[in-house]
């Protein structure tokens, strides 16, 4: 009769192998998670850098063009205060010189007739040039299309969304001003400009605050 010899199972070795496999799997999962997290963080930092640059460029253009556009209602208000009943100006040359110096874009030509030793009657050829501010939202649109904006955090996301909503309002009012100017409705044009400066001031404040705090979104 033959007897079979049963080998002793090396449980220590088997458990060691299982432990190594377990550690290896968990290390692989951890590495994949770490790599994905690092990729998301890099993408978020790139997106925020692009948005910050966009906001800085928009802010610079907004301030320059707002200051130029707001000279238009100031110009008409000052002209109305100086005009006579015949809609011309009766001024000394030094006053007209200062007017032309303050409003070089609005006063394109001047005809004058001397009325006495000091005064001249002026007819002014006025020109209105509305500066169209090109406020970009490309970086913000890209962040939304890729979904990376979900990683910004609630406060940051809320601030950016509100800022770009105000920016859209400024664009709408610029279009309204353009339409009023095109139709020749000067009263409506000046009304829109008066309202638009309020929104532009609000947008400037939002730009400045977001530019200062956007690095905290990282």
C-alpha positions as a printed NumPy array, in Angstrom:
array([[  0.   ,   0.   ,   0.   ],
       [  1.37 ,   3.388,  -1.037],
       [  1.163,   6.474,   1.13 ],
       [  1.007,  10.012,  -0.195],
       [  3.037,  12.572,   1.602],
       [  1.158,  15.841,   2.106],
       [  3.41 ,  18.83 ,   1.865],
       [  3.171,  21.426,   4.576],
       [  1.5  ,  24.642,   3.338],
       [  3.65 ,  27.7  ,   3.862],
       [  0.978,  30.053,   5.111],
       [  3.535,  32.663,   5.988],
       [  4.67 ,  32.854,   2.382],
       [  1.108,  32.938,   1.019],
       [  0.038,  35.668,   3.426],
       [  3.146,  37.618,   2.524],
       [  2.296,  37.387,  -1.171],
       [ -1.3  ,  38.463,  -0.517],
       [ -0.047,  41.397,   1.532],
       [  2.34 ,  42.459,  -1.224],
       [ -0.451,  42.267,  -3.819],
       [ -2.739,  44.282,  -1.538],
       [ -0.073,  46.937,  -1.002],
       [  0.698,  47.052,  -4.722],
       [ -2.952,  47.548,  -5.677],
       [ -3.433,  50.271,  -3.098],
       [ -0.235,  52.012,  -4.178],
       [ -1.418,  51.924,  -7.778],
       [ -4.806,  53.376,  -6.8  ],
       [ -3.141,  56.036,  -4.658],
       [ -0.752,  56.969,  -7.469],
       [ -3.57 ,  57.214, -10.001],
       [ -5.592,  59.403,  -7.62 ],
       [ -2.558,  61.566,  -6.872],
       [ -1.756,  61.909, -10.568],
       [ -5.365,  62.814, -11.395],
       [ -5.464,  65.318,  -8.543],
       [ -2.2  ,  66.871,  -9.71 ],
       [ -3.527,  67.134, -13.279],
       [ -6.732,  68.807, -12.065],
       [ -4.732,  71.221,  -9.904],
       [ -2.468,  72.128, -12.817],
       [ -5.465,  72.637, -15.111],
       [ -7.162,  74.782, -12.464],
       [ -4.075,  76.972, -11.998],
       [ -3.745,  77.43 , -15.777],
       [ -7.439,  78.343, -16.08 ],
       [ -7.234,  80.851, -13.217],
       [ -4.078,  82.413, -14.65 ],
       [ -5.809,  82.851, -18.009],
       [ -8.91 ,  84.323, -16.366],
       [ -6.809,  86.72 , -14.28 ],
       [ -5.011,  87.941, -17.402],
       [ -8.361,  88.375, -19.145],
       [ -9.737,  90.408, -16.243],
       [ -6.673,  92.645, -16.122],
       [ -6.918,  93.368, -19.863],
       [-10.667,  93.999, -19.615],
       [-10.193,  96.334, -16.65 ],
       [ -7.591,  98.421, -18.47 ],
       [ -9.774,  98.794, -21.571],
       [-12.899,  99.471, -19.508],
       [-11.319, 102.372, -17.592],
       [ -9.811, 104.007, -20.688],
       [-12.957, 103.778, -22.808],
       [-15.318, 104.73 , -19.97 ],
       [-13.364, 107.937, -19.341],
       [-13.46 , 108.783, -23.05 ],
       [-17.177, 108.008, -23.432],
       [-18.17 , 109.971, -20.346],
       [-16.653, 113.091, -21.897],
       [-19.56 , 113.027, -24.36 ],
       [-22.353, 113.937, -21.882],
       [-19.991, 116.381, -20.168],
       [-19.317, 118.037, -23.506],
       [-23.008, 118.452, -24.357],
       [-23.847, 119.695, -20.858],
       [-21.126, 122.34 , -21.018],
       [-22.048, 123.362, -24.547],
       [-25.717, 123.742, -23.591],
       [-24.756, 125.956, -20.658],
       [-22.763, 128.272, -22.963],
       [-25.056, 128.425, -25.978],
       [-27.121, 131.469, -26.851],
       [-30.674, 131.391, -28.168],
       [-29.427, 130.914, -31.725],
       [-27.546, 127.789, -30.581],
       [-24.136, 129.342, -31.224],
       [-21.531, 130.35 , -28.645],
       [-20.557, 133.863, -27.673],
       [-17.17 , 133.562, -26.027],
       [-13.755, 135.077, -25.671],
       [-11.069, 133.12 , -27.584],
       [ -9.406, 131.878, -24.396],
       [-12.604, 130.079, -23.314],
       [-12.968, 128.42 , -26.706],
       [ -9.329, 127.391, -26.547],
       [ -9.953, 125.633, -23.222],
       [-13.053, 123.935, -24.632],
       [-11.103, 122.552, -27.575],
       [ -8.346, 121.454, -25.235],
       [-10.794, 119.537, -22.977],
       [-12.788, 117.986, -25.811],
       [-10.424, 117.339, -28.731],
       [-12.412, 114.309, -29.898],
       [-15.757, 116.084, -29.796],
       [-14.833, 119.437, -31.421],
       [-13.695, 118.827, -34.987],
       [-14.177, 122.272, -36.474],
       [-14.972, 125.836, -35.408],
       [-16.234, 128.84 , -37.393],
       [-16.133, 132.24 , -35.722],
       [-17.379, 135.77 , -36.289],
       [-16.076, 138.69 , -34.275],
       [-18.864, 140.645, -32.541],
       [-16.894, 143.218, -30.539],
       [-13.403, 143.791, -29.232],
       [-13.325, 140.652, -27.07 ],
       [-16.224, 138.347, -27.982],
       [-16.586, 135.973, -30.894],
       [-19.654, 134.091, -32.01 ],
       [-18.643, 130.486, -32.579],
       [-20.324, 127.712, -34.539],
       [-18.947, 124.345, -33.472],
       [-18.829, 121.245, -35.653],
       [-19.364, 118.531, -33.028],
       [-18.406, 114.896, -33.533],
       [-19.423, 111.916, -31.389],
       [-17.106, 108.931, -31.246],
       [-18.412, 106.148, -29.014],
       [-15.59 , 103.886, -27.868],
       [-16.721, 100.255, -28.088],
       [-15.132,  98.321, -25.243],
       [-14.289,  94.764, -26.295],
       [-14.68 ,  92.882, -23.013],
       [-13.436,  89.333, -23.513],
       [-14.878,  86.233, -21.839],
       [-12.871,  83.609, -23.735],
       [-10.926,  82.304, -20.719],
       [-14.116,  82.053, -18.663],
       [-15.997,  80.283, -21.486],
       [-13.164,  77.774, -21.909],
       [-13.141,  77.057, -18.16 ],
       [-16.875,  76.37 , -18.292],
       [-16.656,  74.205, -21.41 ],
       [-13.955,  71.99 , -19.891],
       [-15.739,  71.75 , -16.526],
       [-12.633,  72.828, -14.603],
       [-14.544,  75.797, -13.155],
       [-16.301,  73.343, -10.801],
       [-12.961,  73.032,  -8.988],
       [-12.779,  76.754,  -8.131],
       [-14.785,  76.667,  -4.918],
       [-18.159,  78.265,  -4.224],
       [-17.025,  81.789,  -3.25 ],
       [-14.668,  82.082,  -6.209],
       [-17.2  ,  80.638,  -8.637],
       [-19.955,  82.902,  -7.314],
       [-17.761,  85.996,  -7.681],
       [-16.654,  85.126, -11.213],
       [-20.183,  84.344, -12.371],
       [-21.474,  87.648, -10.981],
       [-18.592,  89.553, -12.563],
       [-19.176,  88.118, -16.029],
       [-22.929,  88.735, -15.687],
       [-22.2  ,  92.428, -15.029],
       [-19.815,  92.413, -17.985],
       [-22.648,  91.151, -20.192],
       [-24.858,  94.008, -18.956],
       [-22.195,  96.525, -19.994],
       [-22.101,  94.951, -23.469],
       [-25.887,  95.228, -23.742],
       [-25.851,  98.912, -22.781],
       [-23.051,  99.584, -25.253],
       [-25.237,  98.07 , -27.956],
       [-28.175, 100.205, -26.796],
       [-25.996, 103.323, -26.956],
       [-24.825, 102.389, -30.457],
       [-28.409, 101.885, -31.635],
       [-29.517, 105.202, -30.133],
       [-26.609, 107.   , -31.795],
       [-27.344, 105.32 , -35.112],
       [-31.008, 106.346, -34.971],
       [-30.093, 109.934, -34.082],
       [-31.875, 109.875, -30.72 ],
       [-29.437, 112.051, -28.794],
       [-31.567, 112.22 , -25.659],
       [-31.79 , 108.425, -25.481],
       [-28.073, 108.13 , -26.249],
       [-27.141, 110.395, -23.344],
       [-29.581, 108.574, -21.052],
       [-27.959, 105.224, -21.864],
       [-24.481, 106.656, -21.255],
       [-25.591, 107.957, -17.871],
       [-26.924, 104.533, -16.885],
       [-23.966, 102.704, -18.402],
       [-21.389, 104.511, -16.254],
       [-23.092, 103.138, -13.127],
       [-22.718,  99.567, -14.381],
       [-19.156, 100.218, -15.544],
       [-18.206, 101.533, -12.096],
       [-19.686,  98.405, -10.535],
       [-17.803,  96.205, -13.005],
       [-14.532,  98.031, -12.315],
       [-14.958,  97.332,  -8.603],
       [-15.667,  93.642,  -9.306],
       [-12.614,  93.399, -11.561],
       [-10.313,  94.877,  -8.93 ],
       [-11.592,  92.678,  -6.106],
       [-11.414,  89.484,  -8.162],
       [ -7.909,  90.237,  -9.479],
       [ -6.732,  90.744,  -5.879],
       [ -8.348,  87.536,  -4.575],
       [ -8.255,  85.114,  -7.511],
       [ -5.01 ,  83.492,  -6.356],
       [ -6.928,  82.233,  -3.313],
       [ -9.09 ,  80.163,  -5.66 ],
       [ -6.154,  77.827,  -6.304]])
